[in-house]
Amino acid sequence: MLPPVRCLTCGAPLGHLYEPFKNRVEAGEDPEKVLDDLGVKRYCCRRTLYTSVAYIEQISKYSTARIIRAKELEKGVSS
Ligand SMILES: [Zn+2]
């Protein structure tokens, strides 16, 4: 999944905000506060940015689980 270039609902450009938003949320900042800081006011844009980051987090958790599982299989650990 690519970062959203534009808001899916209103079409406002969001591509340049994705990285700063993601980095700050990953660093432990409150997503709501970061969106305020970045000047994302419309709810549709906030939702677009927020869900794209949340979605990628889920995927990366999933890949981590797969990596752990692959290592277990290498070592011959059965389920
Ligand atoms: Zn929008």
PDB file of the backbone (N, CA, C, O) and the ligand in Angstrom, with CONECT records:
HET     ZN  A 101       1
ATOM      1  N   MET A   1       0.849  -1.206   0.000  1.00  0.00           N
ATOM      2  CA  MET A   1       0.000   0.000   0.000  1.00  0.00           C
ATOM      3  C   MET A   1       0.875   1.243   0.000  1.00  0.00           C
ATOM      4  O   MET A   1       1.785   1.384   0.816  1.00  0.00           O
ATOM      5  N   LEU A   2       0.584   2.127  -0.918  1.00  0.00           N
ATOM      6  CA  LEU A   2       1.337   3.380  -1.000  1.00  0.00           C
ATOM      7  C   LEU A   2       0.707   4.415  -0.087  1.00  0.00           C
ATOM      8  O   LEU A   2      -0.497   4.379   0.165  1.00  0.00           O
ATOM      9  N   PRO A   3       1.524   5.339   0.409  1.00  0.00           N
ATOM     10  CA  PRO A   3       0.943   6.436   1.187  1.00  0.00           C
ATOM     11  C   PRO A   3      -0.048   7.208   0.320  1.00  0.00           C
ATOM     12  O   PRO A   3       0.137   7.306  -0.893  1.00  0.00           O
ATOM     13  N   PRO A   4      -1.090   7.753   0.929  1.00  0.00           N
ATOM     14  CA  PRO A   4      -2.079   8.493   0.144  1.00  0.00           C
ATOM     15  C   PRO A   4      -1.487   9.787  -0.400  1.00  0.00           C
ATOM     16  O   PRO A   4      -0.915  10.576   0.353  1.00  0.00           O
ATOM     17  N   VAL A   5      -1.622  10.005  -1.703  1.00  0.00           N
ATOM     18  CA  VAL A   5      -1.137  11.244  -2.301  1.00  0.00           C
ATOM     19  C   VAL A   5      -2.154  12.353  -2.054  1.00  0.00           C
ATOM     20  O   VAL A   5      -1.799  13.504  -1.799  1.00  0.00           O
ATOM     21  N   ARG A   6      -3.426  11.976  -2.137  1.00  0.00           N
ATOM     22  CA  ARG A   6      -4.499  12.932  -1.888  1.00  0.00           C
ATOM     23  C   ARG A   6      -5.552  12.316  -0.981  1.00  0.00           C
ATOM     24  O   ARG A   6      -5.680  11.095  -0.887  1.00  0.00           O
ATOM     25  N   CYS A   7      -6.303  13.188  -0.315  1.00  0.00           N
ATOM     26  CA  CYS A   7      -7.421  12.704   0.486  1.00  0.00           C
ATOM     27  C   CYS A   7      -8.414  11.985  -0.418  1.00  0.00           C
ATOM     28  O   CYS A   7      -8.784  12.489  -1.478  1.00  0.00           O
ATOM     29  N   LEU A   8      -8.837  10.810   0.012  1.00  0.00           N
ATOM     30  CA  LEU A   8      -9.739  10.003  -0.805  1.00  0.00           C
ATOM     31  C   LEU A   8     -11.095  10.686  -0.963  1.00  0.00           C
ATOM     32  O   LEU A   8     -11.796  10.447  -1.946  1.00  0.00           O
ATOM     33  N   THR A   9     -11.463  11.517  -0.023  1.00  0.00           N
ATOM     34  CA  THR A   9     -12.783  12.132  -0.034  1.00  0.00           C
ATOM     35  C   THR A   9     -12.801  13.506  -0.714  1.00  0.00           C
ATOM     36  O   THR A   9     -13.602  13.741  -1.619  1.00  0.00           O
ATOM     37  N   CYS A  10     -11.922  14.409  -0.282  1.00  0.00           N
ATOM     38  CA  CYS A  10     -12.005  15.781  -0.782  1.00  0.00           C
ATOM     39  C   CYS A  10     -10.896  16.113  -1.780  1.00  0.00           C
ATOM     40  O   CYS A  10     -10.950  17.155  -2.433  1.00  0.00           O
ATOM     41  N   GLY A  11      -9.891  15.241  -1.909  1.00  0.00           N
ATOM     42  CA  GLY A  11      -8.859  15.471  -2.911  1.00  0.00           C
ATOM     43  C   GLY A  11      -7.742  16.410  -2.483  1.00  0.00           C
ATOM     44  O   GLY A  11      -6.887  16.751  -3.300  1.00  0.00           O
ATOM     45  N   ALA A  12      -7.725  16.839  -1.220  1.00  0.00           N
ATOM     46  CA  ALA A  12      -6.646  17.705  -0.749  1.00  0.00           C
ATOM     47  C   ALA A  12      -5.329  16.928  -0.770  1.00  0.00           C
ATOM     48  O   ALA A  12      -5.309  15.755  -0.396  1.00  0.00           O
ATOM     49  N   PRO A  13      -4.234  17.554  -1.197  1.00  0.00           N
ATOM     50  CA  PRO A  13      -2.954  16.847  -1.224  1.00  0.00           C
ATOM     51  C   PRO A  13      -2.464  16.507   0.177  1.00  0.00           C
ATOM     52  O   PRO A  13      -2.409  17.367   1.056  1.00  0.00           O
ATOM     53  N   LEU A  14      -2.110  15.238   0.372  1.00  0.00           N
ATOM     54  CA  LEU A  14      -1.677  14.781   1.695  1.00  0.00           C
ATOM     55  C   LEU A  14      -0.318  14.086   1.648  1.00  0.00           C
ATOM     56  O   LEU A  14       0.265  13.779   2.688  1.00  0.00           O
ATOM     57  N   GLY A  15       0.177  13.841   0.451  1.00  0.00           N
ATOM     58  CA  GLY A  15       1.403  13.056   0.285  1.00  0.00           C
ATOM     59  C   GLY A  15       2.571  13.579   1.096  1.00  0.00           C
ATOM     60  O   GLY A  15       3.327  12.798   1.673  1.00  0.00           O
ATOM     61  N   HIS A  16       2.727  14.904   1.147  1.00  0.00           N
ATOM     62  CA  HIS A  16       3.853  15.506   1.859  1.00  0.00           C
ATOM     63  C   HIS A  16       3.697  15.408   3.380  1.00  0.00           C
ATOM     64  O   HIS A  16       4.656  15.613   4.125  1.00  0.00           O
ATOM     65  N   LEU A  17       2.469  15.089   3.835  1.00  0.00           N
ATOM     66  CA  LEU A  17       2.227  15.025   5.282  1.00  0.00           C
ATOM     67  C   LEU A  17       2.373  13.616   5.826  1.00  0.00           C
ATOM     68  O   LEU A  17       2.501  13.412   7.033  1.00  0.00           O
ATOM     69  N   TYR A  18       2.353  12.665   4.938  1.00  0.00           N
ATOM     70  CA  TYR A  18       2.342  11.276   5.381  1.00  0.00           C
ATOM     71  C   TYR A  18       3.577  10.921   6.208  1.00  0.00           C
ATOM     72  O   TYR A  18       3.451  10.390   7.312  1.00  0.00           O
ATOM     73  N   GLU A  19       4.764  11.210   5.684  1.00  0.00           N
ATOM     74  CA  GLU A  19       6.006  10.847   6.381  1.00  0.00           C
ATOM     75  C   GLU A  19       6.122  11.519   7.755  1.00  0.00           C
ATOM     76  O   GLU A  19       6.347  10.829   8.750  1.00  0.00           O
ATOM     77  N   PRO A  20       5.975  12.851   7.834  1.00  0.00           N
ATOM     78  CA  PRO A  20       6.060  13.489   9.151  1.00  0.00           C
ATOM     79  C   PRO A  20       5.018  12.941  10.124  1.00  0.00           C
ATOM     80  O   PRO A  20       5.309  12.734  11.302  1.00  0.00           O
ATOM     81  N   PHE A  21       3.807  12.709   9.627  1.00  0.00           N
ATOM     82  CA  PHE A  21       2.755  12.186  10.506  1.00  0.00           C
ATOM     83  C   PHE A  21       3.145  10.809  11.020  1.00  0.00           C
ATOM     84  O   PHE A  21       3.083  10.556  12.223  1.00  0.00           O
ATOM     85  N   LYS A  22       3.539   9.935  10.137  1.00  0.00           N
ATOM     86  CA  LYS A  22       3.897   8.568  10.500  1.00  0.00           C
ATOM     87  C   LYS A  22       5.078   8.566  11.482  1.00  0.00           C
ATOM     88  O   LYS A  22       5.049   7.865  12.494  1.00  0.00           O
ATOM     89  N   ASN A  23       6.109   9.352  11.175  1.00  0.00           N
ATOM     90  CA  ASN A  23       7.290   9.368  12.034  1.00  0.00           C
ATOM     91  C   ASN A  23       6.959   9.834  13.440  1.00  0.00           C
ATOM     92  O   ASN A  23       7.437   9.268  14.423  1.00  0.00           O
ATOM     93  N   ARG A  24       6.138  10.871  13.526  1.00  0.00           N
ATOM     94  CA  ARG A  24       5.815  11.413  14.847  1.00  0.00           C
ATOM     95  C   ARG A  24       4.926  10.472  15.635  1.00  0.00           C
ATOM     96  O   ARG A  24       5.080  10.346  16.850  1.00  0.00           O
ATOM     97  N   VAL A  25       3.997   9.809  14.959  1.00  0.00           N
ATOM     98  CA  VAL A  25       3.129   8.855  15.659  1.00  0.00           C
ATOM     99  C   VAL A  25       3.950   7.654  16.115  1.00  0.00           C
ATOM    100  O   VAL A  25       3.754   7.144  17.218  1.00  0.00           O
ATOM    101  N   GLU A  26       4.853   7.210  15.278  1.00  0.00           N
ATOM    102  CA  GLU A  26       5.710   6.085  15.655  1.00  0.00           C
ATOM    103  C   GLU A  26       6.624   6.450  16.823  1.00  0.00           C
ATOM    104  O   GLU A  26       7.018   5.589  17.609  1.00  0.00           O
ATOM    105  N   ALA A  27       6.953   7.730  16.926  1.00  0.00           N
ATOM    106  CA  ALA A  27       7.788   8.195  18.037  1.00  0.00           C
ATOM    107  C   ALA A  27       6.984   8.350  19.325  1.00  0.00           C
ATOM    108  O   ALA A  27       7.533   8.701  20.369  1.00  0.00           O
ATOM    109  N   GLY A  28       5.663   8.084  19.243  1.00  0.00           N
ATOM    110  CA  GLY A  28       4.847   8.057  20.437  1.00  0.00           C
ATOM    111  C   GLY A  28       3.959   9.273  20.645  1.00  0.00           C
ATOM    112  O   GLY A  28       3.329   9.402  21.695  1.00  0.00           O
ATOM    113  N   GLU A  29       3.896  10.174  19.654  1.00  0.00           N
ATOM    114  CA  GLU A  29       3.019  11.342  19.808  1.00  0.00           C
ATOM    115  C   GLU A  29       1.569  10.955  19.547  1.00  0.00           C
ATOM    116  O   GLU A  29       1.282   9.991  18.838  1.00  0.00           O
ATOM    117  N   ASP A  30       0.673  11.722  20.132  1.00  0.00           N
ATOM    118  CA  ASP A  30      -0.749  11.501  19.947  1.00  0.00           C
ATOM    119  C   ASP A  30      -1.140  11.868  18.503  1.00  0.00           C
ATOM    120  O   ASP A  30      -0.945  13.008  18.082  1.00  0.00           O
ATOM    121  N   PRO A  31      -1.694  10.900  17.744  1.00  0.00           N
ATOM    122  CA  PRO A  31      -2.036  11.168  16.340  1.00  0.00           C
ATOM    123  C   PRO A  31      -2.903  12.414  16.164  1.00  0.00           C
ATOM    124  O   PRO A  31      -2.721  13.175  15.213  1.00  0.00           O
ATOM    125  N   GLU A  32      -3.845  12.615  17.085  1.00  0.00           N
ATOM    126  CA  GLU A  32      -4.748  13.750  16.979  1.00  0.00           C
ATOM    127  C   GLU A  32      -3.991  15.075  17.052  1.00  0.00           C
ATOM    128  O   GLU A  32      -4.267  16.012  16.303  1.00  0.00           O
ATOM    129  N   LYS A  33      -3.028  15.127  17.977  1.00  0.00           N
ATOM    130  CA  LYS A  33      -2.236  16.327  18.180  1.00  0.00           C
ATOM    131  C   LYS A  33      -1.328  16.580  16.964  1.00  0.00           C
ATOM    132  O   LYS A  33      -1.146  17.720  16.537  1.00  0.00           O
ATOM    133  N   VAL A  34      -0.771  15.509  16.425  1.00  0.00           N
ATOM    134  CA  VAL A  34       0.098  15.655  15.258  1.00  0.00           C
ATOM    135  C   VAL A  34      -0.691  16.196  14.071  1.00  0.00           C
ATOM    136  O   VAL A  34      -0.207  17.061  13.340  1.00  0.00           O
ATOM    137  N   LEU A  35      -1.911  15.684  13.881  1.00  0.00           N
ATOM    138  CA  LEU A  35      -2.750  16.165  12.781  1.00  0.00           C
ATOM    139  C   LEU A  35      -3.074  17.653  12.968  1.00  0.00           C
ATOM    140  O   LEU A  35      -3.087  18.410  11.997  1.00  0.00           O
ATOM    141  N   ASP A  36      -3.331  18.066  14.197  1.00  0.00           N
ATOM    142  CA  ASP A  36      -3.579  19.484  14.486  1.00  0.00           C
ATOM    143  C   ASP A  36      -2.347  20.309  14.114  1.00  0.00           C
ATOM    144  O   ASP A  36      -2.442  21.342  13.451  1.00  0.00           O
ATOM    145  N   ASP A  37      -1.189  19.822  14.560  1.00  0.00           N
ATOM    146  CA  ASP A  37       0.077  20.492  14.308  1.00  0.00           C
ATOM    147  C   ASP A  37       0.363  20.657  12.823  1.00  0.00           C
ATOM    148  O   ASP A  37       0.860  21.695  12.387  1.00  0.00           O
ATOM    149  N   LEU A  38       0.047  19.632  12.058  1.00  0.00           N
ATOM    150  CA  LEU A  38       0.318  19.638  10.627  1.00  0.00           C
ATOM    151  C   LEU A  38      -0.735  20.450   9.862  1.00  0.00           C
ATOM    152  O   LEU A  38      -0.619  20.656   8.654  1.00  0.00           O
ATOM    153  N   GLY A  39      -1.752  20.901  10.580  1.00  0.00           N
ATOM    154  CA  GLY A  39      -2.779  21.732   9.956  1.00  0.00           C
ATOM    155  C   GLY A  39      -3.811  20.945   9.170  1.00  0.00           C
ATOM    156  O   GLY A  39      -4.467  21.486   8.280  1.00  0.00           O
ATOM    157  N   VAL A  40      -3.957  19.647   9.504  1.00  0.00           N
ATOM    158  CA  VAL A  40      -4.986  18.835   8.850  1.00  0.00           C
ATOM    159  C   VAL A  40      -6.281  19.019   9.624  1.00  0.00           C
ATOM    160  O   VAL A  40      -6.447  18.450  10.703  1.00  0.00           O
ATOM    161  N   LYS A  41      -7.201  19.810   9.080  1.00  0.00           N
ATOM    162  CA  LYS A  41      -8.387  20.193   9.836  1.00  0.00           C
ATOM    163  C   LYS A  41      -9.620  19.384   9.465  1.00  0.00           C
ATOM    164  O   LYS A  41     -10.437  19.050  10.324  1.00  0.00           O
ATOM    165  N   ARG A  42      -9.748  19.073   8.191  1.00  0.00           N
ATOM    166  CA  ARG A  42     -10.962  18.363   7.775  1.00  0.00           C
ATOM    167  C   ARG A  42     -10.929  16.919   8.270  1.00  0.00           C
ATOM    168  O   ARG A  42      -9.882  16.272   8.258  1.00  0.00           O
ATOM    169  N   TYR A  43     -12.083  16.426   8.702  1.00  0.00           N
ATOM    170  CA  TYR A  43     -12.128  15.068   9.226  1.00  0.00           C
ATOM    171  C   TYR A  43     -11.830  14.021   8.176  1.00  0.00           C
ATOM    172  O   TYR A  43     -11.244  12.982   8.481  1.00  0.00           O
ATOM    173  N   CYS A  44     -12.230  14.283   6.930  1.00  0.00           N
ATOM    174  CA  CYS A  44     -11.968  13.294   5.884  1.00  0.00           C
ATOM    175  C   CYS A  44     -10.459  13.121   5.684  1.00  0.00           C
ATOM    176  O   CYS A  44      -9.980  12.001   5.507  1.00  0.00           O
ATOM    177  N   CYS A  45      -9.705  14.237   5.712  1.00  0.00           N
ATOM    178  CA  CYS A  45      -8.261  14.176   5.520  1.00  0.00           C
ATOM    179  C   CYS A  45      -7.588  13.511   6.710  1.00  0.00           C
ATOM    180  O   CYS A  45      -6.663  12.716   6.545  1.00  0.00           O
ATOM    181  N   ARG A  46      -8.053  13.837   7.905  1.00  0.00           N
ATOM    182  CA  ARG A  46      -7.501  13.236   9.118  1.00  0.00           C
ATOM    183  C   ARG A  46      -7.691  11.733   9.075  1.00  0.00           C
ATOM    184  O   ARG A  46      -6.783  10.966   9.395  1.00  0.00           O
ATOM    185  N   ARG A  47      -8.883  11.324   8.675  1.00  0.00           N
ATOM    186  CA  ARG A  47      -9.186   9.902   8.607  1.00  0.00           C
ATOM    187  C   ARG A  47      -8.313   9.215   7.549  1.00  0.00           C
ATOM    188  O   ARG A  47      -7.791   8.124   7.778  1.00  0.00           O
ATOM    189  N   THR A  48      -8.163   9.861   6.403  1.00  0.00           N
ATOM    190  CA  THR A  48      -7.357   9.265   5.331  1.00  0.00           C
ATOM    191  C   THR A  48      -5.922   9.035   5.795  1.00  0.00           C
ATOM    192  O   THR A  48      -5.368   7.954   5.593  1.00  0.00           O
ATOM    193  N   LEU A  49      -5.326  10.036   6.409  1.00  0.00           N
ATOM    194  CA  LEU A  49      -3.945   9.897   6.891  1.00  0.00           C
ATOM    195  C   LEU A  49      -3.864   8.861   8.006  1.00  0.00           C
ATOM    196  O   LEU A  49      -2.995   7.989   8.007  1.00  0.00           O
ATOM    197  N   TYR A  50      -4.785   8.977   8.949  1.00  0.00           N
ATOM    198  CA  TYR A  50      -4.721   8.124  10.114  1.00  0.00           C
ATOM    199  C   TYR A  50      -4.896   6.654   9.743  1.00  0.00           C
ATOM    200  O   TYR A  50      -4.142   5.798  10.205  1.00  0.00           O
ATOM    201  N   THR A  51      -5.889   6.362   8.910  1.00  0.00           N
ATOM    202  CA  THR A  51      -6.137   4.959   8.582  1.00  0.00           C
ATOM    203  C   THR A  51      -5.011   4.383   7.736  1.00  0.00           C
ATOM    204  O   THR A  51      -4.725   3.189   7.830  1.00  0.00           O
ATOM    205  N   SER A  52      -4.367   5.201   6.915  1.00  0.00           N
ATOM    206  CA  SER A  52      -3.291   4.649   6.099  1.00  0.00           C
ATOM    207  C   SER A  52      -2.116   4.240   6.974  1.00  0.00           C
ATOM    208  O   SER A  52      -1.471   3.225   6.713  1.00  0.00           O
ATOM    209  N   VAL A  53      -1.833   5.023   8.012  1.00  0.00           N
ATOM    210  CA  VAL A  53      -0.751   4.665   8.924  1.00  0.00           C
ATOM    211  C   VAL A  53      -1.142   3.434   9.734  1.00  0.00           C
ATOM    212  O   VAL A  53      -0.342   2.513   9.895  1.00  0.00           O
ATOM    213  N   ALA A  54      -2.380   3.417  10.247  1.00  0.00           N
ATOM    214  CA  ALA A  54      -2.837   2.277  11.040  1.00  0.00           C
ATOM    215  C   ALA A  54      -2.795   0.997  10.206  1.00  0.00           C
ATOM    216  O   ALA A  54      -2.435  -0.070  10.703  1.00  0.00           O
ATOM    217  N   TYR A  55      -3.164   1.119   8.946  1.00  0.00           N
ATOM    218  CA  TYR A  55      -3.178  -0.038   8.061  1.00  0.00           C
ATOM    219  C   TYR A  55      -1.774  -0.595   7.857  1.00  0.00           C
ATOM    220  O   TYR A  55      -1.571  -1.808   7.907  1.00  0.00           O
ATOM    221  N   ILE A  56      -0.826   0.271   7.630  1.00  0.00           N
ATOM    222  CA  ILE A  56       0.552  -0.162   7.410  1.00  0.00           C
ATOM    223  C   ILE A  56       1.116  -0.806   8.676  1.00  0.00           C
ATOM    224  O   ILE A  56       1.859  -1.784   8.596  1.00  0.00           O
ATOM    225  N   GLU A  57       0.770  -0.267   9.836  1.00  0.00           N
ATOM    226  CA  GLU A  57       1.197  -0.874  11.097  1.00  0.00           C
ATOM    227  C   GLU A  57       0.704  -2.311  11.198  1.00  0.00           C
ATOM    228  O   GLU A  57       1.443  -3.205  11.611  1.00  0.00           O
ATOM    229  N   GLN A  58      -0.537  -2.521  10.823  1.00  0.00           N
ATOM    230  CA  GLN A  58      -1.099  -3.866  10.871  1.00  0.00           C
ATOM    231  C   GLN A  58      -0.338  -4.800   9.952  1.00  0.00           C
ATOM    232  O   GLN A  58      -0.013  -5.927  10.324  1.00  0.00           O
ATOM    233  N   ILE A  59      -0.059  -4.327   8.758  1.00  0.00           N
ATOM    234  CA  ILE A  59       0.659  -5.154   7.790  1.00  0.00           C
ATOM    235  C   ILE A  59       2.047  -5.490   8.322  1.00  0.00           C
ATOM    236  O   ILE A  59       2.501  -6.626   8.190  1.00  0.00           O
ATOM    237  N   SER A  60       2.730  -4.504   8.926  1.00  0.00           N
ATOM    238  CA  SER A  60       4.090  -4.787   9.370  1.00  0.00           C
ATOM    239  C   SER A  60       4.080  -5.743  10.560  1.00  0.00           C
ATOM    240  O   SER A  60       5.004  -6.540  10.722  1.00  0.00           O
ATOM    241  N   LYS A  61       3.039  -5.668  11.394  1.00  0.00           N
ATOM    242  CA  LYS A  61       2.920  -6.647  12.474  1.00  0.00           C
ATOM    243  C   LYS A  61       2.758  -8.030  11.881  1.00  0.00           C
ATOM    244  O   LYS A  61       3.342  -9.007  12.350  1.00  0.00           O
ATOM    245  N   TYR A  62       1.950  -8.083  10.840  1.00  0.00           N
ATOM    246  CA  TYR A  62       1.714  -9.349  10.179  1.00  0.00           C
ATOM    247  C   TYR A  62       3.017  -9.892   9.592  1.00  0.00           C
ATOM    248  O   TYR A  62       3.295 -11.084   9.720  1.00  0.00           O
ATOM    249  N   SER A  63       3.814  -9.048   8.956  1.00  0.00           N
ATOM    250  CA  SER A  63       5.060  -9.557   8.379  1.00  0.00           C
ATOM    251  C   SER A  63       6.030  -9.985   9.472  1.00  0.00           C
ATOM    252  O   SER A  63       6.758 -10.962   9.300  1.00  0.00           O
ATOM    253  N   THR A  64       6.052  -9.264  10.600  1.00  0.00           N
ATOM    254  CA  THR A  64       6.912  -9.673  11.704  1.00  0.00           C
ATOM    255  C   THR A  64       6.515 -11.067  12.179  1.00  0.00           C
ATOM    256  O   THR A  64       7.371 -11.917  12.422  1.00  0.00           O
ATOM    257  N   ALA A  65       5.212 -11.292  12.308  1.00  0.00           N
ATOM    258  CA  ALA A  65       4.736 -12.605  12.731  1.00  0.00           C
ATOM    259  C   ALA A  65       5.188 -13.671  11.741  1.00  0.00           C
ATOM    260  O   ALA A  65       5.566 -14.776  12.130  1.00  0.00           O
ATOM    261  N   ARG A  66       5.144 -13.334  10.481  1.00  0.00           N
ATOM    262  CA  ARG A  66       5.557 -14.309   9.456  1.00  0.00           C
ATOM    263  C   ARG A  66       7.047 -14.598   9.550  1.00  0.00           C
ATOM    264  O   ARG A  66       7.469 -15.739   9.362  1.00  0.00           O
ATOM    265  N   ILE A  67       7.848 -13.578   9.839  1.00  0.00           N
ATOM    266  CA  ILE A  67       9.292 -13.770   9.951  1.00  0.00           C
ATOM    267  C   ILE A  67       9.600 -14.679  11.139  1.00  0.00           C
ATOM    268  O   ILE A  67      10.419 -15.593  11.043  1.00  0.00           O
ATOM    269  N   ILE A  68       8.920 -14.409  12.272  1.00  0.00           N
ATOM    270  CA  ILE A  68       9.122 -15.246  13.461  1.00  0.00           C
ATOM    271  C   ILE A  68       8.741 -16.692  13.150  1.00  0.00           C
ATOM    272  O   ILE A  68       9.457 -17.628  13.505  1.00  0.00           O
ATOM    273  N   ARG A  69       7.619 -16.851  12.490  1.00  0.00           N
ATOM    274  CA  ARG A  69       7.144 -18.189  12.147  1.00  0.00           C
ATOM    275  C   ARG A  69       8.146 -18.890  11.213  1.00  0.00           C
ATOM    276  O   ARG A  69       8.413 -20.082  11.365  1.00  0.00           O
ATOM    277  N   ALA A  70       8.687 -18.155  10.266  1.00  0.00           N
ATOM    278  CA  ALA A  70       9.647 -18.736   9.329  1.00  0.00           C
ATOM    279  C   ALA A  70      10.891 -19.209  10.071  1.00  0.00           C
ATOM    280  O   ALA A  70      11.455 -20.257   9.755  1.00  0.00           O
ATOM    281  N   LYS A  71      11.312 -18.428  11.057  1.00  0.00           N
ATOM    282  CA  LYS A  71      12.490 -18.812  11.847  1.00  0.00           C
ATOM    283  C   LYS A  71      12.208 -20.069  12.663  1.00  0.00           C
ATOM    284  O   LYS A  71      13.062 -20.946  12.792  1.00  0.00           O
ATOM    285  N   GLU A  72      10.987 -20.142  13.215  1.00  0.00           N
ATOM    286  CA  GLU A  72      10.606 -21.337  13.966  1.00  0.00           C
ATOM    287  C   GLU A  72      10.649 -22.564  13.069  1.00  0.00           C
ATOM    288  O   GLU A  72      11.117 -23.630  13.470  1.00  0.00           O
ATOM    289  N   LEU A  73      10.162 -22.399  11.875  1.00  0.00           N
ATOM    290  CA  LEU A  73      10.136 -23.526  10.947  1.00  0.00           C
ATOM    291  C   LEU A  73      11.552 -23.969  10.590  1.00  0.00           C
ATOM    292  O   LEU A  73      11.824 -25.162  10.452  1.00  0.00           O
ATOM    293  N   GLU A  74      12.458 -22.986  10.440  1.00  0.00           N
ATOM    294  CA  GLU A  74      13.856 -23.300  10.154  1.00  0.00           C
ATOM    295  C   GLU A  74      14.462 -24.151  11.261  1.00  0.00           C
ATOM    296  O   GLU A  74      15.224 -25.085  11.011  1.00  0.00           O
ATOM    297  N   LYS A  75      14.099 -23.799  12.501  1.00  0.00           N
ATOM    298  CA  LYS A  75      14.651 -24.516  13.645  1.00  0.00           C
ATOM    299  C   LYS A  75      13.937 -25.839  13.886  1.00  0.00           C
ATOM    300  O   LYS A  75      14.361 -26.650  14.710  1.00  0.00           O
ATOM    301  N   GLY A  76      12.857 -26.040  13.161  1.00  0.00           N
ATOM    302  CA  GLY A  76      12.136 -27.295  13.294  1.00  0.00           C
ATOM    303  C   GLY A  76      11.136 -27.316  14.433  1.00  0.00           C
ATOM    304  O   GLY A  76      10.777 -28.383  14.933  1.00  0.00           O
ATOM    305  N   VAL A  77      10.681 -26.130  14.848  1.00  0.00           N
ATOM    306  CA  VAL A  77       9.658 -26.059  15.891  1.00  0.00           C
ATOM    307  C   VAL A  77       8.297 -26.310  15.247  1.00  0.00           C
ATOM    308  O   VAL A  77       7.926 -25.630  14.290  1.00  0.00           O
ATOM    309  N   SER A  78       7.570 -27.265  15.758  1.00  0.00           N
ATOM    310  CA  SER A  78       6.259 -27.528  15.166  1.00  0.00           C
ATOM    311  C   SER A  78       5.186 -26.744  15.904  1.00  0.00           C
ATOM    312  O   SER A  78       5.400 -26.302  17.033  1.00  0.00           O
ATOM    313  N   SER A  79       4.031 -26.569  15.269  1.00  0.00           N
ATOM    314  CA  SER A  79       3.019 -25.682  15.828  1.00  0.00           C
ATOM    315  C   SER A  79       2.227 -26.298  16.959  1.00  0.00           C
ATOM    316  O   SER A  79       1.341 -25.650  17.517  1.00  0.00           O
TER     317      SER A  79
HETATM  318 ZN    ZN A 101     -10.183  15.476   2.875  1.00  0.00          ZN2+
END
